[in-house]
Amino acid sequence: MVGEVIGTISYLNALIMGVSKIYFIGRTSLLDIVKNGIDKRLELVNISGEYKKNREFGNAIGAIAYLNTSL
């Protein structure tokens, strides 16, 4: 259910923004069952999900990049 909720929210936002590709970061998408739930939801509207290597560090990298630009 977690993957389905993430997938549904993701594709609804993608439709609003007019994009066809969504990039996922964080550790949650490392779980196969969650990733499968996300992918099944995205397939409903022909939107692709991208899962890059080392995505579990994406949140920390983003926070560090933000801090570097705001200091």
Residue pairs with C-beta under 8 A, 6 or more apart in sequence:
1 37
2 28
2 34
2 37
3 31
3 33
3 34
3 35
3 36
3 37
3 38
3 39
3 40
3 41
4 37
4 38
4 40
4 41
6 28
6 29
6 34
6 37
6 38
6 41
7 37
7 38
7 39
7 40
7 41
7 42
7 49
8 41
10 22
10 24
10 38
10 41
10 42
10 47
10 49
11 22
11 41
11 42
11 44
11 45
11 47
14 20
14 21
14 22
14 45
14 47
15 45
15 47
19 47
20 46
20 47
20 48
21 47
21 48
21 49
21 50
22 42
22 47
22 48
22 49
22 50
23 49
23 50
23 52
24 38
24 49
24 50
24 51
24 55
25 52
25 55
25 56
25 58
25 59
25 62
26 55
26 56
26 58
26 59
27 56
28 34
29 35
29 38
29 51
29 55
30 55
30 56
35 49
35 51
38 49
39 49
42 48
42 49
52 58
